[in-house]
Amino acid sequence: MAPCCVSPNLFSLFSRHRLRFCAPLVRSQSWTSIYTTDPIDPKEDKFKKILIANRGEIACRVIRTCKLMGIKTVAVHSDVDSRSLHVKLADEAYCIGPAPTSQSYLRVDAILDAVKRSGADAVHPGYGFLSENMDFAAKLTEVGVTFIGPNSKAIHMMGDKIESKRIANAAKVNCIPGFDGVVKTPEECVKIAQSIGYPVMIKASAGGGGKGMRIAWNDKEAMEGFRFSSEEAKSSFGDDRLLVEKFIDKPRHIEVQLMCDKHGNAVHLNERECSIQRRNQKVIEECPSTFLDTETRKAMGEQAVALALAVGYDSAGTVEFLVDSKKNFYFLEMNTRLQVEHPITECVTGVDIVHQMIRVAKGHPLRISQKDIPLRGWAFECRVYAEDPFKNFGLPSIGRLYQYIEPNFIPNVRCDSGIVEGSEISIYYDPMICKLVTYGDTREAARLTMLKALDAYVIRGVTHNISLLRAVLSEPHFIKGDIDTGYLPRIYPDGFKGKELSEKEHAHFSCLAAAIFLQDELHARKFVNGHKVATEETFARWNVQVMADGKKNLGHSHQRRQQHLLCSD
């Protein structure tokens, strides 16, 4: 192997900036420039003030579009969030309680009080928290405040998995074979499972996010799965009703984005591939899917629109499908809110979904028809979490970000986050750091940009999952688009262990590590009791030899002003 040399300038760079060599000098063009399909009309009638009943990145996301529309914004926050970015971005802010969500962001009375005090004429719920709470939407309507989301009736019908499946069947939407009623006992669960045929999925009627779900492959697992799912559903949602349906082995999770208004108009904004999941929660999404052909895409979109029209849907929403290896697709559920991964749809369609939600909530009809929706290029979203991917694909990590640099200085990179350097990742909330989005004319271009962005991301102070994200994006099956919802446990059956380095990579990383260590040693010798001293003459000639895994010899020599680091066999 040829020697790998590290120059004195590189030594100095490591020492001064502590790996900040990727810090931006100039930011690229604002990501809002992508919104070319039905852009904001400044003359259109609009809300005067919108309260965002959420926190973190989604609150920041909504605030930014409100500012573009010329609408004043109100933030709400718990006591530990008083210095958060969404509070700083908003025009005004109100504390709604202590850190636990049950005492702050889930308190309907506290948020209604903030609405009254601020004089907001509309509320955007973001996602999570109260975004799919029909009682919250109804109470806002009662006091004359607009809920920027679907009507409470649609939330109710689609929020109950049993009811939504009945409606989907009536609307001629493909549904997974199963039992449409409530399963009341473990014994009944076993009988139904036997009639459907194993494997079956036992899941909570009123849930989401992977909670209250179990797969059963036999009678014993059906009995145990019923008990576990019932208990988890009760503790998570306050509703222990369960349903049983056929489990689709090795499915893809593909969803269709919808936009509907109050005048009976509805369009779909194409699909998102969301099959890369851990514990039934999405990790990497892309738009469009590599798997769908034009005919299947059209059929899925039409069925999603039919379901929305069947319940009088009037906002942004997402219909989720499971798709088998033969491209048969089955209705899974409808999310009656803004979806976490909406930015990738915005990238390929040019539609600002938050803008459209605000418009239709104000009563304006959609100005876009199905033929106006483009499908241009490709986009990826990586969910960057403060969690340890080496522990069950993600054990949450907490702490303060003492160094934080987003890679949004790279062209075609978008960072949706609600944090800055110095922010605290708290035990009380979801550990998401950022939704990292990249766009390209092709899938490969978007993938390579994502790898570049992940490499340039600087996060220090908490453990993060960038190593897992990067490994997946570089994995051959993923590159070919050969994925399904069981991808992570199949590719990493013993858990994620990190990427195995080649001999060349071993040598290069060893050189860099030695360079950083030795420069720190040299720097330390320039000070005695806090005072800088002249050390130039104390250095004659010395060598350091480091063995890396018994394979590589790292030699470092120092003489006067010359430094060299060599990696050789």
C-alpha positions in Angstrom: 0.0 0.0 0.0 1.3 3.5 -0.8 2.0 5.7 2.2 -0.8 8.0 3.3 0.5 11.4 4.3 -1.1 14.0 6.4 0.2 17.5 5.9 0.9 20.1 8.6 -2.1 22.1 7.4 -4.4 19.1 8.0 -2.9 18.7 11.5 -3.7 22.4 12.2 -7.2 22.1 10.7 -8.1 19.1 13.0 -6.7 20.9 16.0 -8.4 24.3 15.4 -11.8 23.1 14.3 -12.3 19.7 15.8 -13.6 18.1 12.7 -15.5 21.2 11.6 -14.0 21.0 8.2 -17.5 20.5 6.7 -18.8 23.8 8.1 -20.6 25.9 5.4 -19.2 29.1 4.1 -22.4 29.9 2.1 -25.8 28.5 2.3 -27.5 27.2 -0.8 -30.7 28.6 -2.2 -33.7 28.3 0.2 -35.7 25.1 -0.1 -38.8 27.1 -0.5 -37.8 27.6 -4.1 -39.2 24.1 -4.8 -42.8 25.3 -4.4 -43.6 25.9 -8.0 -47.0 24.1 -8.2 -49.7 26.6 -7.2 -47.5 29.0 -5.3 -48.7 31.5 -2.7 -51.0 34.2 -3.9 -50.4 37.3 -1.6 -53.8 38.7 -2.6 -55.8 35.7 -1.5 -57.9 36.0 1.7 -56.1 34.4 4.7 -56.1 33.9 8.4 -54.7 36.7 10.5 -53.0 34.6 13.2 -52.4 30.8 13.5 -51.5 29.0 16.7 -49.3 25.9 16.2 -50.3 23.3 18.8 -47.1 21.4 18.6 -43.3 21.7 19.1 -40.0 20.9 17.5 -39.4 20.6 13.8 -43.0 20.4 12.7 -43.9 23.6 14.5 -40.9 25.3 12.8 -42.1 23.9 9.5 -45.6 25.4 9.8 -44.3 28.7 11.1 -42.1 29.1 8.0 -44.9 28.7 5.5 -47.1 31.0 7.6 -44.4 33.7 7.4 -44.3 33.2 3.6 -48.1 33.8 3.5 -47.9 36.8 5.7 -49.7 35.2 8.6 -48.7 35.9 12.3 -47.9 32.9 14.4 -48.3 31.8 18.0 -46.2 29.1 19.6 -47.1 27.0 22.7 -44.5 25.4 24.8 -43.9 23.4 28.0 -41.6 24.9 30.6 -38.6 23.0 29.4 -39.2 24.2 25.8 -39.2 27.9 26.6 -36.0 28.5 24.7 -36.7 26.1 21.8 -36.4 27.2 18.2 -40.1 27.1 17.5 -40.7 29.6 20.3 -38.0 32.0 18.9 -39.4 31.8 15.4 -43.0 32.5 16.3 -44.4 36.1 16.8 -45.6 35.3 20.3 -45.6 32.3 22.6 -47.4 30.9 25.6 -46.4 28.3 28.2 -49.0 25.6 28.6 -47.6 23.5 31.4 -44.7 21.3 32.7 -42.6 19.0 30.5 -44.7 15.8 30.5 -47.0 15.8 27.4 -50.0 14.9 29.5 -49.6 18.2 31.3 -48.8 20.4 28.3 -49.0 19.5 24.7 -52.0 17.1 25.2 -53.9 19.5 27.5 -56.8 20.7 25.4 -57.9 23.2 28.0 -54.4 24.8 28.2 -54.2 25.1 24.4 -57.7 26.6 24.2 -56.7 29.1 26.8 -53.7 30.1 24.7 -55.9 30.4 21.7 -58.2 32.8 23.6 -55.3 34.9 25.0 -53.5 35.2 21.7 -56.6 35.9 19.6 -55.6 33.3 17.0 -58.3 32.6 14.5 -57.0 29.2 13.5 -54.9 26.3 14.9 -52.5 24.0 13.0 -51.9 20.8 15.1 -48.9 19.5 13.2 -48.6 15.7 13.6 -48.8 13.6 16.8 -50.2 15.1 20.0 -53.7 16.4 19.3 -53.5 16.3 15.5 -56.0 13.4 15.2 -58.1 14.2 18.2 -61.7 14.8 17.0 -62.8 16.3 20.4 -60.1 18.9 20.1 -61.1 19.8 16.5 -64.8 19.9 17.6 -64.1 22.2 20.6 -62.2 24.6 18.4 -65.1 24.8 16.0 -67.4 25.5 19.0 -65.5 28.6 19.9 -65.3 29.9 16.4 -61.7 28.9 15.7 -60.7 27.0 12.6 -59.0 23.6 12.9 -56.4 23.3 10.1 -57.1 19.7 9.4 -60.0 17.5 8.4 -63.5 17.8 9.9 -64.1 15.9 13.2 -66.5 13.4 11.5 -63.8 12.3 9.0 -61.2 12.1 11.8 -63.6 9.8 13.8 -64.4 7.5 10.8 -60.9 7.1 9.7 -59.4 7.0 13.2 -61.1 3.8 14.1 -59.4 0.9 12.2 -62.6 -1.3 12.3 -64.9 1.5 11.1 -62.4 2.7 8.5 -62.1 -0.8 7.1 -65.8 -1.1 6.7 -65.9 2.2 4.9 -63.0 1.2 2.7 -64.8 -2.0 1.7 -67.9 0.0 0.8 -65.8 2.4 -1.3 -64.4 -0.6 -3.2 -60.9 -0.1 -1.8 -58.8 -3.2 -1.7 -58.7 -4.5 1.9 -56.7 -7.2 3.7 -58.9 -10.3 4.3 -59.9 -10.4 8.0 -62.6 -10.1 10.6 -64.4 -6.7 10.4 -65.7 -6.8 14.0 -64.2 -6.4 17.4 -62.4 -9.5 18.8 -63.4 -9.8 22.4 -61.5 -12.8 23.9 -58.3 -14.8 23.2 -60.4 -17.8 22.3 -62.3 -15.9 19.7 -59.1 -14.5 18.4 -57.8 -18.1 17.8 -61.0 -19.2 16.0 -60.9 -16.1 13.7 -57.2 -16.7 13.0 -57.9 -20.3 12.1 -60.7 -19.3 9.7 -58.5 -16.6 8.0 -55.4 -18.8 8.0 -52.1 -18.1 9.6 -50.1 -15.9 9.8 -52.4 -13.2 11.1 -51.9 -9.6 12.4 -53.5 -8.7 15.7 -53.7 -5.0 16.2 -55.3 -2.2 18.1 -58.4 -0.6 16.6 -57.6 2.9 17.9 -53.8 3.0 17.5 -50.8 3.6 15.3 -47.0 3.9 15.4 -46.6 0.1 15.8 -48.2 0.0 19.2 -50.7 -2.8 20.0 -49.6 -4.9 17.1 -48.5 -8.6 17.1 -48.0 -11.2 14.4 -49.2 -14.7 15.2 -48.1 -17.8 13.3 -50.1 -20.4 15.4 -52.8 -20.8 18.0 -50.4 -20.2 21.0 -49.0 -17.0 19.5 -52.6 -15.8 18.8 -53.6 -16.3 22.4 -50.4 -14.5 23.7 -50.7 -11.8 21.0 -54.2 -11.0 22.0 -53.3 -10.5 25.6 -50.2 -8.4 24.8 -51.9 -6.3 22.2 -54.9 -5.7 24.4 -52.8 -4.5 27.3 -50.6 -2.3 25.2 -53.6 -0.8 23.4 -55.3 0.0 26.7 -52.2 1.7 28.1 -51.3 3.6 25.0 -54.7 4.7 23.6 -57.2 4.0 26.4 -59.0 1.6 24.1 -58.3 -2.2 24.2 -60.4 -3.1 21.1 -58.6 -5.4 18.7 -59.1 -6.6 15.1 -57.5 -9.6 13.3 -56.5 -9.7 9.7 -54.4 -11.7 7.3 -50.7 -10.9 7.7 -49.0 -10.2 4.4 -45.6 -11.7 4.5 -42.7 -9.5 3.2 -44.9 -6.6 2.2 -43.9 -3.1 1.1 -45.4 -0.2 3.0 -46.4 2.4 0.3 -48.6 5.4 1.1 -50.5 7.9 -1.1 -50.6 11.6 -0.2 -54.0 13.3 -0.6 -55.2 16.9 -0.7 -58.9 17.6 -0.5 -61.0 20.8 0.0 -64.4 21.6 1.3 -66.0 21.8 -2.2 -65.7 18.1 -3.1 -62.4 18.3 -4.9 -59.6 15.8 -4.2 -56.3 14.9 -5.7 -53.5 12.6 -4.9 -49.8 13.7 -4.9 -48.4 10.3 -5.9 -46.9 7.8 -3.5 -44.1 7.4 -0.9 -42.1 4.2 -0.2 -41.9 3.8 3.5 -40.7 0.1 3.9 -37.5 0.8 5.8 -38.8 0.5 9.3 -37.7 -0.5 12.8 -40.3 -1.6 15.3 -43.0 -0.6 12.8 -41.7 3.0 12.7 -40.3 4.5 9.5 -36.6 5.3 9.2 -35.9 6.1 5.5 -38.6 7.1 3.0 -38.4 7.9 -0.7 -40.6 9.3 -3.4 -41.6 7.8 -5.7 -41.4 4.0 -5.2 -39.1 1.9 -7.3 -41.6 -0.9 -7.2 -44.8 0.7 -8.7 -45.5 0.8 -12.4 -47.8 3.5 -13.9 -50.9 1.3 -13.9 -50.5 0.3 -10.2 -49.7 3.9 -9.2 -52.8 5.2 -10.9 -55.0 2.5 -9.3 -53.7 3.2 -5.8 -54.2 6.9 -6.2 -57.7 6.5 -7.5 -58.7 4.2 -4.6 -57.2 6.6 -2.1 -59.2 9.5 -3.5 -62.4 7.4 -3.5 -61.9 6.7 0.2 -61.4 10.4 1.0 -64.5 11.3 -0.9 -66.5 8.6 0.9 -65.9 10.3 4.2 -66.1 13.9 3.1 -62.5 14.5 3.7 -61.3 18.1 3.5 -57.6 18.5 4.2 -54.3 16.8 3.7 -54.3 13.1 4.6 -52.4 9.9 3.8 -53.8 6.5 2.8 -51.4 3.7 3.7 -51.2 0.4 1.7 -49.4 -2.9 2.1 -48.2 -4.1 -1.3 -47.2 -7.7 -1.9 -44.6 -9.1 -4.3 -47.2 -9.3 -7.1 -48.1 -5.7 -6.8 -51.5 -6.5 -5.1 -52.2 -3.6 -2.7 -54.4 -3.6 0.4 -55.7 -0.7 2.5 -53.9 -0.4 5.9 -55.1 2.8 7.4 -55.6 6.5 6.8 -53.7 9.2 8.7 -55.9 12.2 9.1 -53.1 14.7 9.5 -49.9 16.1 8.0 -47.5 13.2 7.6 -43.9 13.3 9.0 -42.5 12.5 5.6 -44.4 15.0 3.6 -41.2 16.9 2.5 -40.2 14.3 -0.1 -43.6 14.6 -1.8 -43.2 18.4 -1.9 -39.8 17.9 -3.6 -41.1 15.8 -6.5 -44.5 17.6 -6.9 -43.6 21.2 -6.1 -46.6 21.5 -3.9 -46.3 23.2 -0.4 -48.7 20.9 1.5 -48.8 23.1 4.5 -49.8 26.1 2.3 -52.6 24.0 0.8 -53.9 22.9 4.2 -54.1 26.5 5.3 -55.9 27.5 2.1 -58.5 24.9 2.2 -59.1 25.4 5.9 -59.9 29.0 5.0 -62.5 27.7 2.6 -60.7 28.2 -0.7 -61.1 25.5 -3.4 -58.1 23.6 -4.7 -56.6 25.3 -7.7 -54.8 22.2 -8.8 -56.3 19.2 -10.6 -54.9 15.7 -11.0 -53.3 16.5 -14.3 -51.4 19.5 -12.8 -49.5 17.2 -10.3 -46.0 16.5 -11.7 -43.8 13.6 -10.7 -40.3 15.0 -11.3 -37.1 13.5 -10.0 -36.5 11.6 -6.8 -36.3 12.4 -3.1 -35.1 10.6 0.0 -35.8 11.4 3.7 -33.6 10.1 6.5 -34.9 10.5 10.0 -31.9 11.5 12.0 -32.5 10.4 15.6 -30.7 10.9 18.9 -30.5 7.2 19.5 -27.9 4.4 19.5 -28.4 2.2 16.4 -26.2 -0.5 17.9 -28.8 -1.2 20.6 -31.9 -2.8 19.0 -31.7 -0.4 16.1 -32.2 2.6 18.3 -32.0 3.2 22.1 -32.8 6.9 22.7 -30.0 9.2 23.7 -30.3 12.5 25.6 -28.0 15.4 26.2 -27.0 18.9 24.9 -25.8 19.4 21.4 -22.5 21.2 22.0 -21.7 21.1 18.3 -24.3 21.0 15.6 -23.9 21.7 11.9 -26.6 20.8 9.4 -25.5 19.9 5.8 -28.0 22.3 4.1 -25.1 24.1 2.5 -25.0 21.2 0.0 -27.1 21.8 -3.1 -30.4 19.8 -3.2 -30.3 19.2 0.6 -33.2 20.2 2.9 -33.0 20.0 6.7 -36.3 20.1 8.6 -35.3 20.5 12.2 -36.3 22.3 15.4 -32.9 22.5 17.1 -29.7 24.5 16.9 -26.3 24.2 18.5 -26.8 24.2 22.3 -30.3 22.6 22.1 -31.2 19.9 24.6 -32.5 16.5 23.5 -35.0 15.7 26.3 -36.3 12.5 27.8 -39.8 13.9 27.6 -40.2 14.0 23.8 -39.4 12.1 20.6 -35.6 12.0 20.0 -35.8 13.2 16.4 -33.0 15.6 15.5 -33.8 16.3 11.9 -35.6 15.1 8.8 -32.8 15.1 6.3 -34.1 15.4 2.7 -32.2 15.2 -0.6 -33.5 15.6 -4.1 -32.1 14.6 -7.5 -33.1 14.1 -11.1 -32.7 10.3 -10.6 -32.8 8.0 -7.6 -29.0 7.5 -7.8 -28.4 11.2 -7.8 -30.6 11.7 -4.7 -29.0 8.7 -3.0 -25.4 10.0 -3.5 -26.4 13.4 -2.3 -27.8 11.9 0.8 -24.6 10.0 1.5 -22.7 13.3 1.0 -25.1 15.0 3.4 -24.8 12.3 6.1 -21.0 12.5 5.9 -21.1 16.3 6.3 -23.5 16.3 9.2 -21.9 17.3 12.5 -23.7 16.2 15.7 -21.8 16.1 19.0 -23.3 15.7 22.5 -25.6 12.8 21.8 -25.4 9.4 20.2 -27.1 9.4 16.7 -28.2 7.0 14.1 -26.2 8.4 11.1 -24.1 5.2 10.9 -27.2 3.1 10.4 -28.7 5.4 7.8 -25.4 5.5 5.8 -25.1 1.7 6.0 -28.6 1.2 4.6 -28.1 3.7 1.8 -24.9 1.8 0.7 -26.3 -1.7 1.1 -26.7 -3.6 -2.3 -30.3 -4.7 -1.8 -31.3 -1.1 -1.0 -29.4 0.3 -3.9 -31.4 -2.1 -6.2 -34.7 -1.2 -4.5 -35.1 -4.8 -3.2 -36.8 -3.8 0.1 -39.8 -4.6 2.3 -40.9 -3.9 5.9 -38.7 -6.7 7.2 -35.6 -5.3 5.6 -33.6 -4.2 8.7 -34.0 -7.5 10.7 -33.3 -9.5 7.5 -30.1 -7.6 6.6 -29.0 -7.3 10.2 -30.3 -10.4 11.9 -28.0 -10.0 14.9 -28.7 -6.3 15.1 -26.7 -3.4 13.5 -23.0 -3.8 14.2 -21.7 -1.0 12.0 -19.9 -1.2 8.6 -16.9 -3.5 8.3 -14.0 -1.4 7.1 -11.7 -2.4 4.3 -8.0 -2.5 4.8 -7.6 0.8 3.0 -10.3 2.4 5.2 -8.6 1.0 8.3 -5.4 2.6 7.3 -7.0 6.0 6.5 -9.1 6.2 9.7 -6.0 5.1 11.8 -4.0 7.9 10.2 -6.7 10.5 11.0 -7.1 9.3 14.6 -3.3 9.3 15.1 -3.1 12.8 13.6 -5.7 14.2 15.9 -4.2 12.6 19.0 -0.6 13.7 18.2 -1.6 17.2 17.4 -3.4 17.5 20.7 -0.2 16.2 22.4 1.9 18.8 20.5 -0.5 21.6 21.4 -0.5 20.6 25.1 3.3 20.9 25.3 3.0 24.6 24.4 1.5 25.4 27.8 2.7 25.1 31.4 0.3 26.0 34.2 -1.9 27.8 31.7 1.0 29.9 30.3 2.2 29.6 26.7 5.9 28.6 26.5 8.4 28.4 23.7 8.8 24.7 22.8 10.4 24.8 19.4 13.9 24.0 20.5 12.8 21.1 22.8 11.8 19.0 19.8 14.7 17.3 18.2 13.7 14.2 16.2 11.3 11.6 17.5 9.2 8.8 16.1 5.9 7.2 17.2 4.9 3.8 16.0 1.3 2.6 16.3 0.0 -0.8 15.5 -3.5 -1.0 14.1 -5.1 -4.4 14.5 -1.6 -5.9 14.1 -1.9 -5.1 10.4 -0.8 -1.5 9.8 2.3 0.3 11.0 1.7 4.0 11.6 4.9 6.0 11.8 4.9 9.6 13.0 8.0 11.7 12.9 8.6 15.2 14.0 11.6 17.5 13.4 11.5 21.2 13.8 8.6 22.5 11.6 8.1 19.3 9.6 5.5 16.7 10.4 4.7 13.5 8.6 2.2 10.7 9.2 2.8 7.5 7.3 0.5 4.5 6.9 2.2 1.4 5.3 1.9 -2.3 5.3 
